[in-house]
Amino acid sequence: MCNVSERLPLLDPPEHGCPRGGRDFPARISNGSFGMSGTELATIASLHLPITIILFNNGSFGWIKMLQRLYYDKRYLGVDFSNTMDAVAIAKAFGIRGVRITDPDQLSPVISEALASNEPIFIDVPTKSELEEVPPVHAWQEALRRESIFTNAKAAGHRTADPGQ
Ligand SMILES: Cc1ncc(C[n+]2csc(CCOP(=O)(O)OP(=O)(O)O)c2C)c(N)n1
């Protein structure tokens, strides 16, 4: 775990004797993080570090979007990215092999092959957004629970104040 922008820059300083993130296990980044520090691929390419990078690409600032959904009445602002970005092409432009996963069954063999190889590999994995898959954040789950109580009460014709407010 680290700050959004730091996932690539903090990867695998071998001299520190840290677990070799990206070599012994894949390094995971998200598209917002990639947008902030994706140019660090240049370092990985120039040092030819054998790092496996998995981009979980939900096309949004998912965390922020969920906050806007729960606490700003679904008024989304500045959280959705264009779906036209080709992250694999970006990796290739830096000289790094890129693979896009189009079928979940591809994921395991592609990761195994990448970890066994001696070169950097960038794997783009399109995913659903948090709005469909809610992470186990207690406050979010509580807010969603309150929201459904409110919706159900309204549907049943009860007059009730929005408990989320
Ligand atoms: C440097 C920095 N800028 C802004 C933020 C605020 N922030 C927290 S989560 C988030 C969205 C992250 O989006 P993404 O990396 O795509 O991950 P997702 O939430 O979609 O899994 C942002 C902008 C931050 N944590 N750090």
The ligand as an SDF file (V2000), in Angstrom:
LIG
                    3D

 26 27  0  0  0  0  0  0  0  0999 V2000
   -0.8550   12.3900   -4.8520 C   0  0  0  0  0  0  0  0  0  0  0  0
   -2.3100   12.1480   -4.5820 C   0  0  0  0  0  0  0  0  0  0  0  0
   -3.2250   12.8980   -5.2290 N   0  0  0  0  0  0  0  0  0  0  0  0
   -4.5460   12.7030   -4.9900 C   0  0  0  0  0  0  0  0  0  0  0  0
   -4.9380   11.7570   -4.0820 C   0  0  0  0  0  0  0  0  0  0  0  0
   -6.4020   11.5680   -3.7810 C   0  0  0  0  0  0  0  0  0  0  0  0
   -6.8600   10.3010   -4.2490 N   0  0  0  0  0  0  0  0  0  0  0  0
   -7.1070    9.2650   -3.4000 C   0  0  0  0  0  0  0  0  0  0  0  0
   -7.7160    7.9300   -4.1700 S   0  0  0  0  0  0  0  0  0  0  0  0
   -7.6710    8.7250   -5.6710 C   0  0  0  0  0  0  0  0  0  0  0  0
   -8.1610    8.0320   -6.8990 C   0  0  0  0  0  0  0  0  0  0  0  0
   -7.2510    6.9510   -7.3050 C   0  0  0  0  0  0  0  0  0  0  0  0
   -7.6590    6.4520   -8.5570 O   0  0  0  0  0  0  0  0  0  0  0  0
   -6.9590    5.1980   -9.1510 P   0  0  0  0  0  0  0  0  0  0  0  0
   -5.4880    5.3090   -8.9220 O   0  0  0  0  0  0  0  0  0  0  0  0
   -7.4080    5.0040  -10.5490 O   0  0  0  0  0  0  0  0  0  0  0  0
   -7.4820    4.0140   -8.2330 O   0  0  0  0  0  0  0  0  0  0  0  0
   -8.9930    3.5210   -7.9970 P   0  0  0  0  0  0  0  0  0  0  0  0
   -9.4990    4.3310   -6.8390 O   0  0  0  0  0  0  0  0  0  0  0  0
   -9.7730    3.7090   -9.2560 O   0  0  0  0  0  0  0  0  0  0  0  0
   -8.8130    2.0710   -7.6310 O   0  0  0  0  0  0  0  0  0  0  0  0
   -7.1750   10.0190   -5.5570 C   0  0  0  0  0  0  0  0  0  0  0  0
   -7.0200   10.9890   -6.6800 C   0  0  0  0  0  0  0  0  0  0  0  0
   -3.9340   10.9970   -3.4190 C   0  0  0  0  0  0  0  0  0  0  0  0
   -4.2400   10.0470   -2.5470 N   0  0  0  0  0  0  0  0  0  0  0  0
   -2.6270   11.2010   -3.6790 N   0  0  0  0  0  0  0  0  0  0  0  0
  1  2  1  0
  2  3  1  0
  2 26  2  0
  3  4  2  0
  4  5  1  0
  5  6  1  0
  5 24  2  0
  6  7  1  0
  7  8  2  0
  7 22  1  0
  8  9  1  0
  9 10  1  0
 10 11  1  0
 10 22  2  0
 11 12  1  0
 12 13  1  0
 13 14  1  0
 14 15  2  0
 14 16  1  0
 14 17  1  0
 17 18  1  0
 18 19  2  0
 18 20  1  0
 18 21  1  0
 22 23  1  0
 24 25  1  0
 24 26  1  0
M  CHG  1   7   1
M  END
$$$$
